């Protein structure tokens, strides 16, 4: 059994961010796992997207958050 808590990482984003800058980090960190001898897996990281305001924002190519 894996009892390690994931490390929380906040990604600060804003209106007009390049989508790759956000999505690339999310993809890289979310693919990291710990695995024990019983093949149980646990995430290494908990990702949180943080905006500068509470309003949704758009990336440069129109992806909304």
Secondary structure as UniProt FT lines:
FT   STRAND          7..13
FT   TURN            15..16
FT   HELIX           19..30
FT   STRAND          33..35
FT   TURN            37..38
FT   STRAND          41..43
FT   STRAND          45..51
FT   TURN            60..61
//
